[in-house]
Amino acid sequence: MKTIVLLTIANIFMTIAWYGHLRYKSSPLWIVVLVSWLIAFAEYCFQVPANRIGHAQFSVAQLKTIQEVITLIIFCVFSVVYLKEELKWNYIVGFLMIILAVFFIFRKW
């Protein structure tokens, strides 16, 4: 559970770093890059411990899969709430197909 919490916090920071600047298109690019980089540093402060702790319980492929699912959830909320973009049905279907990968990654074959 600690891994999931740390990955969630890390992904919130990374989503803000990658996409938060899209509301400030008039800002100079060098400032956007600098601010995004500083936010991404905070993301690393959570991501690295999450992976270190999580690797005791999960394989690397499982950790990456968990991270991607968390990223999709956070991205959907962020894009609708912060960027005011519509979450279209085809986006949801595509995301569900990616989440279907969880079944294949975590299933004991």
C-alpha positions in Angstrom: 0.0 0.0 0.0 2.9 2.3 0.8 4.1 1.9 -2.8 0.7 2.8 -4.2 0.5 5.9 -2.1 4.0 7.0 -3.1 3.4 6.3 -6.8 0.2 8.3 -6.6 1.9 11.3 -5.1 4.7 11.0 -7.6 2.3 10.9 -10.5 0.4 13.9 -9.3 3.7 15.9 -9.4 4.6 14.5 -12.8 1.3 15.2 -14.4 1.5 18.8 -13.2 5.1 19.1 -14.5 4.2 17.7 -17.9 0.8 19.3 -18.5 0.2 22.1 -16.0 2.0 24.7 -18.2 -0.5 24.2 -21.0 -2.8 26.8 -19.3 0.1 29.3 -19.5 1.0 29.3 -23.1 2.1 32.9 -23.0 4.9 32.2 -20.5 8.4 32.0 -21.9 9.4 28.4 -22.7 12.6 28.5 -20.7 10.6 29.4 -17.6 8.1 26.6 -18.3 11.0 24.1 -18.6 12.6 25.3 -15.4 9.5 25.2 -13.4 8.5 21.8 -14.8 11.9 20.5 -14.0 11.7 21.6 -10.4 8.3 20.0 -10.1 9.7 16.8 -11.7 12.4 16.8 -9.0 9.7 16.5 -6.4 8.2 13.6 -8.4 11.5 11.8 -8.2 11.6 12.2 -4.4 8.5 10.0 -4.3 9.0 7.8 -7.4 12.4 6.4 -6.5 11.4 5.3 -2.9 8.2 3.9 -4.3 10.1 1.7 -6.7 12.7 0.8 -4.1 10.1 -0.2 -1.6 7.8 -1.8 -4.1 10.4 -4.0 -5.7 10.4 -6.1 -2.5 6.9 -7.1 -3.4 6.4 -6.6 -7.1 8.5 -7.3 -10.2 9.7 -4.3 -12.3 7.0 -5.1 -14.9 4.3 -5.1 -12.2 5.6 -1.8 -10.8 5.6 -0.2 -14.2 2.0 -1.4 -14.8 0.8 -0.1 -11.5 2.4 3.3 -12.3 0.8 3.4 -15.7 -2.7 2.7 -14.3 -2.2 5.4 -11.6 -1.0 7.8 -14.3 -4.0 7.2 -16.5 -6.4 7.8 -13.6 -4.6 11.0 -12.5 -4.3 12.2 -16.1 -8.1 11.8 -16.7 -9.0 13.7 -13.5 -6.3 16.4 -14.3 -7.3 16.9 -17.9 -11.0 17.3 -17.0 -10.7 19.3 -13.8 -7.7 21.5 -14.5 -7.4 21.7 -18.3 -11.2 21.6 -18.8 -10.9 19.1 -21.6 -13.6 16.6 -22.4 -13.0 12.9 -21.7 -14.3 11.3 -24.9 -15.6 7.8 -25.1 -12.8 6.7 -27.4 -10.2 7.9 -24.8 -11.9 5.8 -22.1 -12.0 2.7 -24.4 -8.3 3.1 -25.2 -7.5 3.6 -21.5 -9.5 0.5 -20.6 -7.5 -1.5 -23.1 -4.3 -0.4 -21.4 -5.8 -1.3 -18.0 -6.6 -4.7 -19.5 -2.8 -5.2 -19.6 -3.0 -5.4 -15.8 -4.8 -8.7 -16.1 -2.0 -10.2 -18.2 0.8 -8.7 -16.2 -0.4 -9.8 -12.8 -2.0 -13.2 -13.7 0.0 -16.2 -12.6 0.5 -18.2 -15.8 
